[in-house]
Structure formats: C-alpha cells, structure tokens
Amino acid sequence: MSNFNYGPINILEFGAKGDGRTDDTDAIQEAICLLAARGGGKIFFPFSPNGYRIAKPAPETINGMRCRGQLHIPFQPDLRPNILLEGEMPCKLLYSYMVRDGSNPHAARTKFPLQNVNTFLFSDWDAPEEHDPEARPWSLLCGLEGQSLAGHFGAALLSLHNLEFRVKLHPEKMYPTMSAANLQNISRIHIQDSQFCLDRNVGDADSRLSLLANPCHTAGLIASGDQNDNNVLRNVAAQGFRYGFVLGEHVIADYLYVHNTEEAVVFHDSSHLSHIHHIVAQHNQKILCTTRNRLFGMAKGPCYVIIDGVDYEPGGANYLPAVSNMTHGVWDPENRMHGSLKYHMGCPVNQDWFPIEGGQYFKTELSCK
C-alpha cells in the first residue's frame, strides 16, 4: 500500500471490504498508522449496508503503551497527527432498546428492527469482563496512552464524522462488555453526526429481551482526560452502555442524544467550564452525574458545567428495561457539580419531576411551565 502517500484514503481502495463478513481490522489500522506517520489526513468510509467488521481481539499494549482497543490511534511523542475518520453521510440517530408491550396506554406495542442506514463499524469480538471501575476499558476504538499532562495524551486531535460504532450485545448476558470509543488519551476531539451503540436492537415486544444491569464499566464515548484542549460534539448519540458520555473540561456540545444507560452524562473533572446546549435523554436511570471513583483511571475534581436544556422521558413501571427507568435527574452525592441546568419532561408532558442527590452548588430549573 506504499502508493497511498498523499491525499484522503478511501478505505475500500486500501483493502477493506465493508461486506460485513471480511475482517477489516488490519486494513483500517494500517490506514490509521499511515496517516499518523505522515502527520495526519482523512480516511473515508463509503456507505455499506453490511458494515465494516472489526473482529481482532484488542491488545493490552502496543509498543509498551496501554491500548485495550481493537483499533487504535498511535502514540506520537510530538502529538503532531491530526486524523479524521469520516463516513459517507450523517448518521440517522436513535435505535431503541426499550420493550413496550402495549400494556401502557401511553406506549404503543413496539418492534424495532436494527436499520443499516448509517456508515458503521461493528465489533463481534467477545471482550473479557472488566468489573474494576478504575481499569482501562476494552473498546472498539481508542487512543494509545501517552505521556503528556494529566490526561497521558498520546495524540493531538481526532475527528469522527458521520460514523456509527457498534459493539457486541451478548444475548446470553444482555449487556455489552466493551466500550465503543475510549478517547481519554487524545488531547482534542471533534465529533459530529455520529453514534455509539450496540449491534442488535432489543426493543421487541415479542422477544421480551431487555438490557440488564451491567457489571462491566462500559461507555459509549469517553472524551479527553484532564488538562485536555477543546472537545466539540455536535449531534452525537450514545445508547445502551452503562455510561453514555464520560466527559471532562473544555467540552462544547450542541446536541447530545442518550438512551437506555445507567448514567447518561458523567463528568469526572471540569475545572474549565463545559457548556452543553441541549441533551435529549430517554429512559436513563440517572441523567447528569459526577464520578464516585477514578473512573477509567481519571481523577475526580470540581465540575463546572452549564446545560441550557434537558428534554427527557423517564420511563416507568410498565417499561423495560427496568435498569434504565429514571431515578435521578442529577446525581452528585459529593457536591462537586457547579453551574446550572434547565429541564423539561417531554413524555408525559407538563410534569415537574427531576430528583436530585447532592448538587448543593448546582442550580436546576424547570424550563417550561
């Protein structure tokens, strides 16, 4: 593949098949490493209704640097590379992991087939169970751990546009054992029109399968760690993991969609202000949270956050999975959250119910009366 020295890389021309059967791990990783070595560039993923299969097990380390990602952004000592992974068109957001059997008059009987309408990478690897919240998670994509600042950054900038990342949902367990994207060791991330989800839909009134409480600490997206630079998210969804988004400081988000998580939007440290314009949160046990430990090895700190609006559906007794029926709007038992949030319950409408644990320094307000 030495002829691919300049210009964007079409991943099909680089050897990937996108047929849903061939293991495309090596072709994609080779393309990423080429871009890192030359200082940056774009990998283009043409749409395929079958998806790009990522099947190789994730290594513990690469050249002595911690990995645990099936695909990885290489470590570069000068933090020089600027890499973009881009799909053919923006992702259509929203798969449903809820089961509605029609017994609730406000929730029609549902059957949600998985729609292959996005440009997606999917993992069918059985990642080992990891129950230690402070351990590095297994993931489909990661940045190698580096040496820069408290975030141990190993790369300067990664952008993800128009891509969906699916991880395996074990039907015998009914929870994923790996995360979609662990980008804690990348200093800057720009993510747009993308989705982090599971490889099957269980919102089926006939099968009655539903997600269970996850003993593995998995996340849809783990953003940059402490002392990062700008993290920009626009029209991004996370669904079906224990944690939806795990965030730090300097986060600017225009629209986050989060569905069926135990903790939807989780901050570990945001000494510099983070600002989220709008969150749509459907059927999450807890919506806005602070960490209670060194989640994924990232230190706890004060979290300065402004959220202009949260539109949410809480679920309830007649909804499955029970694990993601809402219990708290804000979960901040150590009172580390500072800032404000406005909320609105979209269904059922015109209710003011947003339970808070802790949150002594955080202001919440009903947005529409």
N, C-alpha and C positions, 0 to 999 in steps of 0.2 A: 504493500500500500504506500510505497515511498513517493508516488506521484501526487499524493494529496498533501502538498506543502503550503498552498495558499488558498484563500477564499473559503466560503462556507463548505461544510461537509454534508452531503446527502447521505444519510446513514445506510440507505439501500445500496448506493454505489460503493460504500465502504465494506459491504459484506453482510450486513444484517438482512434478514428475510421478512420480518414482520408478518409471518404466516401463522403465528400462534402455536407452532409446533417446534420449529428450529430454536435452539438455544442461542439467543442473540447477545448473551453477556459479553463474550470476548470481543465481538465486533464493536459494540458500543464502548467498552472500556478502552480499547485500542484508540478509538477516535478521541475520547476524552484526554488520554495521555498525550496524543499528538498535539492537541490544542494547548495543553498545559506546557509542553516543551517549547512551543513556538511563541508563547506569551498570551494566547487567547484566541477566541474565534467562536463560530456558531456551528452547532450540529443541528441539522434539520431532519425531523422525523415526518415523512409523508403519512397521511392518514391510511390506516389499515383497519378493517372491521375485525381482524383477528388479533391484533395487538402484537407487541414486541415481548417475547418471552424471556424472562430473566430467571435462569434455573440453577446457576452455580452457587454453591454454599458461600457465605460470607467469611473471609479470613479474619482471624483475630487481629493480625497485624500485617502491614505492608512495609518492608524495609525498616522494621523496628518501630513504626508509627502505628498507634492504635487505629483499628478500622471497624470491623464488625458490620461492614456494608457490602452488599453484593456488587454494587457499583460504587466507585469512589472518585473524588476529586483529589488528584495527587498533591502531596506536600511540596511546596517550593519555598526555599529559605527566604527569598526576597519578596514573597507574597505578590508576585507580579501577575499571574494569569487572570484573565477576565473572560469567563466562559459563559456562553448562552446555549441552553438546550431548548429547542423550540419545536412544537408540533404545528400541524398544518392549519388548524383553525381553533378559535377559543372553545374551551370546554363548556358543554352544557352541564350545569351543576344540578345536584340533587339525585341521589339514589335513596331509597327508603329502607331502613332496617326495622321498621315498625310492623307489627302484626295487628290488623284491625279485623275483627271477625263479624262486625255488624251489630254486636250487642249494644254498642254505644250509639245512641241516635245522632250524635254529632260526628261520628266517624264511620263512614261507609266501609263495607267489606272491601278489602284491598288485595290485589295481586300485582306485584311489581317485578316484572322480568328485568334482568340486567340488560341495559341497552348499550350496544357497542357503537356509540355515536361520537366518541371522543378519540383523539390520538392517545393511546395508552400503552404504558409499560406495565407488565404484570409479573409478579413472582409466584411460582408454585413450589418454592423451597420450604421445607419444614424447619423453621428456625427453632433452636433449643429454647426451652422455657427459661426466662430470667426473672426471678422474683425479687431481686435486690433493687430498690428504687434508686440507689446511687450508682449502680453499674451502668456501663455504656450499653445502650440498647442495640440489638440486632436491627438492621434496616435494609431497605431496598437500595437506597442511595445515601451516601454520607460524604463528608469531607474528612480527610485524614487529620488526626490530631497533630498540631504543630507545636511551636514554641513561643509564639508571640502573645504577650499580655496575659491577662487572667483567663481569657477565653481559649488559650492554647491554639491560636489560629494558625492554620496551615495554608490557607488560600485567601486571596483578597476579595474576589467577587464572583458570585454565581447567580445567574438569572435563569429562571424557569418560566417559559411562556407556553400556554396552550397545551399543556400536558397533564395527563391523569396518571397517577401512580397507584396501582392496586396491589395489596398484599393478601396473602392466603388467609381465608377464614376456615378454620378446621371444623367440619360439620360434626365431628365427634366431640369437640370441645365447645364450640360456639363462641370462641374469642380468638383474635389474632395473637400470635406470639412474637411478632416483629413490628417495628415502626415503618412508616413509609419513607420519610426523609429526615435524616439527622444532620442538620447543617450548623450545629453548635460551634464547629471549628472553622467556619468560614466567616470572615470579618464583616462582609456586606452581602446581603441577599436582596434580589428583586424578583418577585413572583407575581405573575399576572395570569388571569383567566385559566387557573389550574385547579386540580382537585386531588385529594389524598383520601383513599377509600379502600374498600375490601373487594375481593374478587367474586363475590356472589351476593345476591340480594336475598334477604330472608323475610321481607315484608309480605308474606304469603299466608293468607287465611286458611289455605288447605293444609300446608305442611305443619303449621303451628310452631316451626322452629323460630327461636328468638335468641338474641345475644344474651350472654350470661356475664356476671361479674368477672373481670379479668384479673387474674393473679399476676400477670405479666405487665410490666410498666411500659406500655406501648403508646406511641403518639402518631398523629397524622403528620404534623410538621413541628420539628424542633428548630427554632430560629437561632441566630447567632448568640453566643455566650457573652459573658460580662466583658465590658470595655470594647464592645463592638462599635462599628460605624453604622451607616444608615441601613435599616431594614424596611423595605417598602413592599406592601402586599396590596394587590388590587384584584378584587373579585376572585377570592380563593376559598375553597371549601375543604373541610376535614370531617370525616364521618366514620363512626364505628369503632374508634380506638378508645383506650382508657382515658387518654388526654387528647383533645382536639388539637389545640395550638399551645406550644410551650414557648413563651416569649421573654425577652429581656428589654433593655433600654433602646432608645432611638428607633422605636417601631412606629411607622406611619401606615395605617391600614384604611382603605376606602370602604371595603365591603368584605366581611368575613361571614361565611356560612358554616355553621357547625351543628351536627346532627348525631344523636344517639351516642353520646360519650358520658363517662362518669364525671369528668371535669372538662369543661368546654374550652375556656381560655385561661391559661395558667401563667402567672408571672413569677419568676424566681428573683429577679432584681431589675429595677428600672430607676436607677439613681438619676439618669437623664430622662426627661419626660417622654412618655409614649402617648400617642394620640390615635384613637380608633374612631372613625366616623360612624360606622354602622355595623352591628352584629345581628344576624338572623340566627336565632338559637332555637332549634326544635327538639324537644324531648332529650334534654341533658340533665343529669342528676344535679350538677352544680354548674352555674354559668361562668362567673368570674371568680378566680381562686388565686391564692398565693400558696407557694410550696411549703411543706412542713419539714422537709429534709433537703439534703443536697441532691435534688432530683437530677439524675443523669450526671452526677458529679459537679453540678453548678451551684455555687454558693448562694445562700439566701441573703436578701438585702431589702432595703426600703423600695417600694414600688409606687412611682408617681405616674398616674395614668388618668387620662380623660377619655371617656367614651360618650359620644354625642347621643347614641341611641342603641338600645337593645330591643328588638322585636322578638317575642318568644312565644312558644307553645309549651305548656308544662307537662302534657301527658296526663295520666291519672290512672285510677284503679282498673279501668277497663282496657288499658293499653299495655301491650307487650312490645319490647322487653321491659320488665319491671325495673331492671337495673338502671334504666335511664329516665324514669319518671322523676320529675323535678322535686328537689327538697330545698334548694337554696339558690337565690339569685346571686348573692355574694358570700363567699366562704373565705374568711380572713381571720382565723382564730387568734393569730399573733398580732393583729392590728398593724400590719406592715403596709397596707394599702393607703395611699393618699391621692385625693383627686375627686372625681365626680362621675356620675353615670345617670342617664335618663332611660327609663324602661317603659315598655308597652306590651301588654299581653294581647296577642293577635287572635287567639282562639283558645277558650271562649273569650269574647271581647268584653270590654268595659269592666274589667276586674282589676283591683289593686292588691296584688299578692306577690311579694318579692322578698322572701325571707332572707335575713342577714345573720351571719355568725361572725362576731367580731366587727371589723370595719369601723372602728372608733373614729378614724380620721378620714373616712370616705363618705361622701355625700351621695345619696341616691334620691331620685325624684321621679314621680310618675310624669311621663312626658305629655300625655293627652288625657284630659278629663271630660 
